[in-house]
């Protein structure tokens, strides 16, 4: 049978272990956050490189968009001409 004195000593040991585990957890969380921030900074440092690589593709998208708008304008113009009869000869 456990005495009250032994129980209190065991409880004190367990509380000390809990405190130690909480401190370890806090330290690990801080390390994780620092590592996450470092990785973010690395990505930001490479952002110009990523933008340079993406630029040719963005130019293609721009050309495609302009072409699509011109085709749409032409189609609307043809439709309006067809409706109004000005396109008939």
C-alpha positions in Angstrom: 0.0 0.0 0.0 1.2 3.4 -0.9 1.7 5.9 1.9 0.6 9.5 1.6 4.2 10.6 1.6 5.1 8.3 -1.3 2.0 9.5 -3.2 2.9 13.1 -2.8 6.5 12.4 -3.9 5.3 10.5 -6.9 2.8 13.2 -7.8 5.6 15.8 -7.5 7.8 13.8 -9.9 4.9 13.5 -12.4 4.2 17.2 -12.2 8.0 17.9 -12.8 7.9 15.6 -15.8 4.8 17.3 -17.2 6.5 20.7 -16.8 9.6 19.4 -18.6 7.5 17.9 -21.4 5.6 21.2 -21.8 8.9 23.1 -22.0 10.2 20.6 -24.6 7.0 21.0 -26.6 7.2 24.8 -26.5 10.9 24.7 -27.6 10.0 22.3 -30.5 7.1 24.5 -31.5 9.4 27.5 -31.6 12.0 25.6 -33.6 9.2 24.6 -36.0 8.0 28.1 -36.4 11.6 29.4 -37.0 12.1 26.7 -39.6 8.8 27.7 -41.3 9.8 31.3 -41.4 13.2 30.5 -42.8 11.5 28.5 -45.6 9.2 31.4 -46.3 12.1 33.8 -46.5 13.8 31.4 -48.9 10.7 31.3 -51.1 10.5 35.1 -51.1 14.2 35.3 -52.0 13.5 33.1 -55.0 10.3 35.0 -56.0 12.1 37.1 -58.7 13.5 33.9 -60.2 10.0 32.4 -60.3 8.5 35.5 -61.8 11.2 35.6 -64.5 10.4 32.0 -65.4 6.7 32.7 -65.5 7.0 35.9 -67.6 7.1 34.2 -71.0 3.9 32.2 -70.1 2.2 35.4 -69.0 3.0 37.0 -72.3 1.4 34.1 -74.1 -1.7 34.3 -71.9 -1.9 38.1 -72.6 -1.7 37.4 -76.4 -4.4 34.7 -76.1 -6.6 37.1 -74.1 -6.2 39.9 -76.7 -6.9 37.5 -79.5 -10.0 36.1 -77.8 -11.4 39.7 -77.2 -10.8 40.6 -80.8 -12.6 37.4 -82.0 -15.4 38.2 -79.7 -15.7 41.8 -80.9 -15.7 40.5 -84.5 -18.4 38.0 -83.7 -20.6 40.6 -82.0 -20.1 43.0 -84.9 -21.1 40.3 -87.4 -24.1 39.4 -85.3 -25.2 43.0 -85.0 -24.7 43.4 -88.8 -26.7 40.3 -89.4 -29.6 41.4 -87.2 -29.7 44.9 -88.6 -29.4 43.7 -92.2 -26.4 45.9 -92.9 -24.3 42.8 -93.7 -26.6 41.8 -96.6 -25.6 42.7 -100.1 
